[in-house]
Amino acid sequence: MFPNKNSYISCNDGWVFDQGLLLSTIASKWNLVCKKSWMVRLTSTIYMFGRFFGAISCGVLSDKIGRKYTVIIYLFFKIGGGFLATYAPNYPLFCIGRYIIAIGTTGSNLAAYVYLSEITGKSYRAAIGVTWQMLFAFGYATLPGIAFFLRDHVRLQLVITAPAIILFGYFFFMDESPRWLISQGRFEEAKQIVEKIATINRKQLPEDLNFSHPASDDKEKVMETRKGTVKDILVYPNLRKKTLILCFIWFTCSLMYYGLSLNIGTIAGSIYLNTFLLGIVEVPALTLGIYLMGRVGRKPTVASACLFAGLSGFILIPLILTDAPSASRTAMSILGKASISMAFAAIYVYTVELMPTGVRNVGIGFTSMNARIAGMAAPYVGGQLSDIWKPFPTTIFGVFATGTGILTLLLPETLNKTLPETIEEGESFGKKVKKSQVEDITGKQAEANLKLEEKY
């Protein structure tokens, strides 16, 4: 039905590269053309595989040794990988460097994001979380300008690595997450940090606030929080349902986001201008996301953003088939990118709020690793599948985004809700507890779960 149009030939007479746009790329440095052209996309896949490993390892490490040390460890990976990729004498070492960069980038970002959410009040979580993503958008939009003036991938890699070196020095000023310390029973350390925060903010702590001698019920709560593992978010039925839906949302957001971003060269027009537009369009999208998340909630924001992204994908199909003007196709691609960017930013906040403290980093690591799986496929879905049928990639984007928008409606709302602490609270959150079920849960924990559900 769809003939295979892919074929590769040898370049026996060499290759002359057009240096009008870029003076040096990995393709020109190692002659990755003709039968080696697939190796260019392979670097993106390897990078995403590194992000996949970073997401898995970060969750376990962060919940074990804390948010602070996890951020620093992964920043070290990012810096080391950056220098290796910059000065790599051959293609394999360059790929290894990119793989290490990806591990460090994902690990430090996820741990820092969880840290930020745990020291932020519930009324500010959405704004802080999406503002975090907005900084990414500004970096995205700035990058093509830097690349335009440098026009060399070696110097560009050095510029990208520099911020990680600066952030590495933040270790000496960064405190551990008080919420994580409490989950580990380290109450005195948590109290000192909270007092420090209150002093900086010129606030007075309640006189009856006591971290050192929690009530017996709170001690049990701490012990339950410390027992959380990946197994817990998959064994308990309600947590499992929420986790699997979140996994699919992460997968779809990443597939469409990176499918458009990594294949920007296939969009008509200047690669520098198009990259800038795909980056800067996220700023108004994320600004709207902050407003919607605070006004209508997390669930409607994610669902509507995904549905709108899916709609843009379907609209692109006839535009591609009829060879519509490039401006209309570019505009619709940018619109789809803006929508999926809003969903991508919101799902960070949503995932953190749905996961209990003891498995929060594990949970966001486990769900976000699906984004890395999608990221590995994105260069091929957004690129080579168009050789089979031109609208194939955008059709896939439309189907996945629409399905994700519908699935999101099955999740509970978290707007202005207190973050669940224990596995039990996470399991009962968003689930109607019947009186007949209460008898199956022992002791005071059953009563606590019922009260929690009645409250929400």
C-alpha positions in Angstrom: 0.0 0.0 0.0 2.8 2.4 1.0 5.9 1.8 -1.1 9.3 2.0 0.6 11.0 5.1 -0.8 14.1 4.9 1.4 17.3 4.0 -0.3 20.9 4.8 0.5 23.9 5.0 -1.9 27.6 5.2 -1.3 29.5 8.5 -1.7 32.6 7.2 -3.5 33.6 10.7 -4.7 33.3 12.4 -1.4 30.8 15.1 -0.4 30.8 18.9 -0.5 29.0 20.6 2.4 27.1 23.9 2.1 28.6 26.0 4.9 26.2 28.9 4.3 24.0 28.0 7.3 26.4 26.0 9.5 30.2 26.0 9.4 30.5 22.7 11.3 28.1 19.9 12.2 28.5 16.3 13.3 27.4 15.3 9.7 30.2 17.3 8.1 32.8 16.4 10.8 32.3 12.6 10.4 30.7 12.5 6.9 27.4 11.2 8.1 25.7 11.3 4.7 24.3 8.8 2.2 24.5 5.4 3.7 25.6 6.9 7.0 22.8 9.5 7.2 20.8 7.4 9.6 23.6 8.0 12.2 22.5 11.6 12.6 19.1 10.6 13.8 20.7 7.9 15.9 22.4 10.6 18.1 18.9 11.9 19.1 17.7 8.4 19.9 20.8 7.7 22.1 20.3 11.0 23.8 16.7 10.1 24.6 17.8 6.7 25.8 20.0 8.5 28.3 17.1 10.6 29.4 15.2 7.3 29.9 17.9 5.9 32.2 18.2 9.3 34.0 14.5 9.2 34.8 14.6 5.7 36.2 17.7 6.2 38.3 16.9 9.6 39.5 13.6 8.6 41.2 15.3 5.8 43.2 18.4 7.8 44.1 16.5 11.0 45.1 14.1 9.2 47.4 17.0 7.4 49.0 19.7 10.1 49.5 17.6 13.3 49.1 16.9 15.9 46.6 20.0 18.1 47.2 22.7 15.5 46.6 20.8 14.0 43.7 20.8 17.3 41.9 24.5 17.8 42.4 25.4 14.2 41.3 23.5 14.6 38.1 24.9 18.0 37.4 28.3 16.4 37.5 27.2 13.9 34.9 25.9 16.8 32.7 29.2 18.7 32.9 31.4 15.6 32.3 29.3 14.5 29.3 29.3 18.0 27.9 33.1 18.1 27.8 33.3 14.6 26.3 30.8 15.5 23.6 32.7 18.7 22.8 36.1 17.2 22.4 35.2 13.7 21.2 37.6 12.7 18.5 35.2 10.2 16.9 31.5 9.6 16.5 31.1 6.8 19.1 32.6 8.9 21.9 30.4 11.8 20.9 27.4 9.6 21.3 28.6 8.4 24.7 29.0 12.0 25.7 25.5 12.9 24.6 24.2 9.9 26.5 25.9 11.0 29.7 24.6 14.6 29.2 21.0 13.2 28.9 21.3 11.3 32.1 22.6 14.3 33.9 20.0 16.7 32.4 17.0 14.5 33.2 18.2 13.5 36.7 19.0 17.0 37.8 15.8 18.5 36.3 13.5 16.0 37.9 15.1 16.1 41.3 15.2 19.9 41.3 11.5 20.0 40.1 10.4 17.8 42.9 12.5 19.8 45.4 10.8 23.0 44.2 7.3 21.6 44.5 8.0 20.3 48.0 9.0 23.7 49.4 6.2 25.6 47.6 2.7 26.2 49.1 -0.2 24.6 47.3 -1.6 27.9 46.1 1.6 28.6 44.2 2.6 25.1 42.9 1.1 25.6 39.5 2.6 29.0 38.9 6.0 28.0 40.1 5.9 24.7 38.2 4.9 26.2 34.9 7.3 29.1 35.3 10.0 26.5 35.7 9.0 25.2 32.2 8.8 28.7 30.9 12.6 29.2 31.6 13.1 26.1 29.4 11.1 27.8 26.6 13.3 31.0 26.9 16.4 28.8 26.6 14.8 27.0 23.6 14.1 30.3 21.9 17.6 31.7 22.7 19.5 28.7 21.3 18.9 29.4 17.6 20.2 32.9 18.1 23.4 31.6 19.7 23.7 28.9 17.0 23.3 31.6 14.3 26.3 33.5 15.5 28.5 30.6 16.4 27.6 28.3 13.5 29.8 25.6 15.0 28.6 22.6 17.0 31.7 22.4 19.1 31.5 25.9 20.5 27.8 25.6 20.8 28.2 22.5 23.0 30.6 24.5 25.2 28.1 27.3 25.6 25.3 24.8 26.5 27.6 23.2 29.2 28.5 26.4 30.9 25.3 26.9 32.9 25.7 23.5 34.5 29.1 24.5 35.8 27.7 27.6 37.4 24.8 25.6 38.9 27.3 23.1 40.4 28.4 25.9 42.8 24.8 26.1 44.2 25.6 23.0 46.3 27.0 25.2 49.0 23.8 27.3 49.3 21.1 24.7 48.7 19.3 23.1 51.7 17.6 19.7 51.7 13.9 19.4 51.2 12.2 19.7 54.6 9.4 17.4 53.4 11.9 14.7 52.4 13.7 15.1 55.8 10.4 14.6 57.6 9.7 11.5 55.6 13.0 10.1 56.8 12.4 10.9 60.4 15.0 13.7 60.5 12.8 16.2 62.2 15.4 18.5 63.8 17.1 19.2 60.5 13.7 19.9 58.8 12.8 22.3 61.6 16.1 24.2 61.2 15.5 24.6 57.4 11.9 25.7 57.9 13.0 28.3 60.5 15.6 29.5 58.0 13.0 29.9 55.3 10.6 31.7 57.6 13.4 34.1 58.6 14.3 34.9 55.0 10.6 35.5 54.2 10.1 37.5 57.4 7.4 35.1 58.7 6.7 33.8 62.2 6.3 30.1 62.7 3.4 28.9 64.9 4.5 28.4 68.5 3.1 24.9 68.7 5.0 23.7 65.6 7.1 20.8 66.8 9.2 18.6 64.4 11.1 16.8 67.1 8.3 14.9 68.9 5.6 13.9 66.5 2.4 12.2 67.7 2.3 8.5 67.5 0.0 8.6 64.5 2.5 10.9 62.7 5.3 8.5 63.5 3.3 5.7 61.8 2.7 8.0 58.9 6.4 8.6 58.5 7.2 4.9 58.6 4.5 4.3 55.9 6.0 7.2 53.8 9.5 5.7 54.0 8.3 2.3 52.7 7.3 3.6 49.3 8.7 1.9 46.1 7.8 1.6 42.5 5.9 -1.6 43.4 3.5 0.4 45.6 2.3 2.6 42.7 1.6 -0.5 40.6 0.2 -2.9 43.2 -2.5 -0.6 44.7 -5.4 -0.5 42.1 -6.3 3.2 42.3 -2.6 4.3 42.3 -2.0 1.9 39.4 -4.8 3.4 37.3 -3.6 6.9 37.9 0.0 5.9 37.2 -0.7 4.2 33.9 -2.8 7.1 32.7 0.0 9.5 33.6 2.5 7.2 31.7 0.4 7.5 28.6 0.1 11.3 28.9 3.9 11.6 29.4 4.4 9.4 26.3 2.1 11.4 24.1 3.4 14.8 25.2 7.0 13.8 24.5 6.2 12.1 21.1 4.5 15.2 19.7 6.8 17.7 21.4 10.1 16.1 20.2 8.6 14.9 17.0 8.0 18.5 16.0 11.2 19.9 17.6 13.7 17.3 16.4 12.4 17.4 12.8 12.3 21.2 12.5 14.4 20.9 9.3 11.4 19.4 7.5 9.3 22.5 8.0 9.6 25.1 5.2 11.6 28.2 6.0 14.7 29.2 7.9 15.7 26.6 10.5 16.9 29.4 12.8 13.6 31.3 12.6 11.4 28.2 12.8 13.3 26.9 15.9 12.9 30.3 17.5 9.2 30.4 16.8 8.7 26.8 18.1 10.4 27.9 21.3 9.0 31.4 21.9 5.4 30.2 21.2 5.7 28.2 24.4 5.8 31.4 26.5 2.2 32.6 25.8 1.1 28.9 25.9 2.6 28.4 29.4 1.3 31.8 30.6 -2.2 30.6 29.6 -1.5 27.3 31.3 -0.7 29.0 34.6 -4.0 30.9 34.4 -6.1 27.8 33.5 -4.5 25.5 36.1 -5.3 28.1 38.8 -8.8 28.8 37.6 -10.3 25.6 36.2 -7.8 23.0 37.5 -5.1 20.7 36.4 -7.3 18.0 34.7 -9.2 20.4 32.4 -6.0 22.1 31.4 -4.2 18.9 30.4 -7.2 17.4 28.7 -8.1 20.5 26.6 -4.4 21.2 25.7 -4.1 17.6 24.4 -7.4 17.7 22.5 -6.4 21.0 20.9 -3.0 19.5 19.9 -4.8 16.5 18.4 -7.1 18.8 16.4 -4.1 20.7 15.0 -2.6 17.4 13.9 -5.8 16.3 12.1 -6.1 19.8 10.4 -2.5 19.4 9.1 -3.5 16.2 7.1 -5.4 17.9 4.3 -2.9 20.8 4.3 -0.1 18.4 3.6 -2.1 16.3 1.0 -3.1 19.4 -0.9 0.3 20.9 -0.7 -1.1 24.0 1.0 1.2 27.1 1.3 4.1 26.5 3.7 3.0 29.4 5.9 -0.3 27.7 6.8 1.5 24.4 7.5 4.1 26.1 9.7 1.5 28.0 11.6 -0.5 24.9 12.3 2.7 23.1 13.5 3.5 26.0 15.8 -0.1 25.9 17.1 0.2 22.2 17.8 3.6 22.7 19.5 2.1 25.4 21.7 -0.8 23.2 22.8 1.3 20.2 23.6 3.8 22.4 25.4 1.1 23.5 27.7 0.1 19.9 28.4 3.7 18.9 28.9 4.3 21.6 31.5 1.0 20.9 33.3 1.7 17.2 33.6 4.8 17.9 35.7 2.7 19.7 38.2 -0.2 17.1 38.0 2.1 14.1 38.5 3.9 15.6 41.5 0.5 16.4 43.1 -0.9 12.9 42.5 2.1 11.0 43.9 2.6 10.4 47.7 5.7 11.9 49.2 7.5 8.6 49.7 7.2 7.7 46.1 7.0 11.1 44.6 10.4 11.1 42.9 10.1 7.4 42.0 6.6 8.2 40.6 7.6 11.1 38.5 10.7 9.2 37.4 8.6 6.1 36.4 6.0 8.0 34.6 8.4 10.4 32.8 10.5 7.5 31.5 7.7 6.9 29.1 8.4 10.3 27.7 12.0 9.2 27.1 10.7 6.1 25.2 8.6 8.3 23.1 11.6 10.7 22.6 13.6 7.8 21.3 11.0 7.1 18.6 10.3 10.8 17.9 13.1 11.4 15.4 11.8 8.5 13.2 8.1 9.1 13.7 8.4 12.8 12.9 10.8 12.2 10.1 11.2 8.9 8.3 7.5 7.9 8.5 6.7 10.9 6.2 8.7 9.0 3.5 6.0 6.3 3.6 3.1 8.7 3.6 3.5 12.4 4.0 0.7 13.0 6.6 1.7 9.8 8.5 3.5 11.6 11.4 0.8 14.2 12.0 -1.9 11.5 11.9 -0.1 9.7 14.7 0.2 12.9 16.7 -3.5 13.6 16.2 -4.6 10.1 17.3 -2.4 9.9 20.4 -3.1 13.5 21.5 -6.9 13.1 21.2 -6.8 9.7 23.0 -4.7 11.3 25.8 -7.1 14.2 26.2 -10.0 11.7 26.8 -8.0 9.5 29.2 -7.0 12.5 31.3 -10.7 13.0 32.3 -10.4 9.8 34.3 -7.9 11.4 36.7 -9.0 13.2 39.9 -8.6 17.0 40.3 -5.7 18.3 42.5 -6.3 22.0 42.5 -5.9 23.5 46.0 -5.6 19.9 47.5 -3.0 18.9 50.1 -0.3 16.6 48.7 -0.8 13.0 49.8 1.9 11.9 52.2 1.5 8.1 52.6 0.8 5.3 50.1 -2.6 4.9 51.8 -3.4 8.6 51.2 -2.3 8.3 47.6 -4.4 5.2 47.1 -7.6 6.8 48.6 -7.1 10.2 46.8 -9.7 10.5 44.1 -11.4 7.2 45.0 -14.8 7.0 46.7 -14.5 4.9 49.8 -17.6 2.9 50.7 -18.4 2.2 54.3 -18.3 -1.6 53.6 -14.7 -1.2 52.5 -13.6 0.5 55.6 -13.9 -2.7 57.6 -11.2 -4.3 55.5 -8.7 -1.6 56.5 -7.3 -1.9 60.0 -7.0 0.6 62.8 -6.7 4.3 62.7 -5.3 4.3 59.1 -8.8 3.3 57.9 -10.4 6.2 59.7 -7.8 8.6 58.4 -8.4 7.5 54.8 -12.1 7.9 55.1 -11.8 11.4 56.6 -9.4 12.3 53.9 -11.8 11.2 51.2 -14.8 13.0 52.8 -12.7 16.2 52.9 -12.0 16.1 49.2 
